[in-house]
């Protein structure tokens, strides 16, 4: 597992966790308001950087209703 991540408020999503919850990559892109992830490999999707820690955490709260959780997402 090797993926590019940002060291400033990035977001890493486990693809296996998405699949287990029936959440598509297209849905993640829609929720994150992104055209594509910053990076991806067979296991992870990486997004970021966001606009600071507070923005990353408030965004996470907004994503929760979509089925995304701390077991799916890691804030860096």
N, C-alpha and C positions, 0 to 999 in steps of 0.2 A: 504494500500500500504506500503510494507516494503521490502527493498532491500539493499544488501550490496553495498557500494560505496567506492571508494578511495578518500581520501582528497587531493591527489596530482595529479591534471590534469587528472581526470577521465572523462568519457563520459557516459551520460545517454540518452537512446533513448526511446521515448514513442511508444509503440507497436501500439496504436490506430492511431497515425500519420502515421506510416508505412503502415498500412492496408488502410487508406484513400488515400494514394498515390500509392497503388498497389506495394509496395516494400516488398519483402519477407525477412524473417529472414535469409535465406541462402544468399541472396544478401548482406545484412548488414555484415554478417560474412566474405564474400568475400572482400567487400570494406575495412573492418577494419583489414583484414588479420589475422583473428582469427579462431580457431577451435570451440570455444564456448564463450559465454559471461562470464564475471567474476561472474555475478549473474543475475537472472531474476525472475520476478513474472508475474502475469497476465497482468500487466500494463506497466512494464519497463524492459529494458535490460541495464545492466551496464557493461562497459568496462574500463580497465585501470589497473594500471596507465600508462600514456604515458611517453615520455621522456622529460617532461617539457612543460611549457606553450607555448613556441614558436613552438615546434613540434606539440602540440595538435591543435593549430590554423592553421598551414600550412597544416596539415592533413585534417582539416575541409574543407579548400579551395579545396583540391583534391577530397573530397567526394561530393561536391556540384553538379557536373555533374550527379551523380547517383540519384539525386532527394532528397538527404538529405539536410535539411536546419535547421536554428536555431529554427524553430517551431517543428522540429522533434528531434533535438539533443541539449543537454545541456552540456557545458564544465564546469567541477567543478574544 
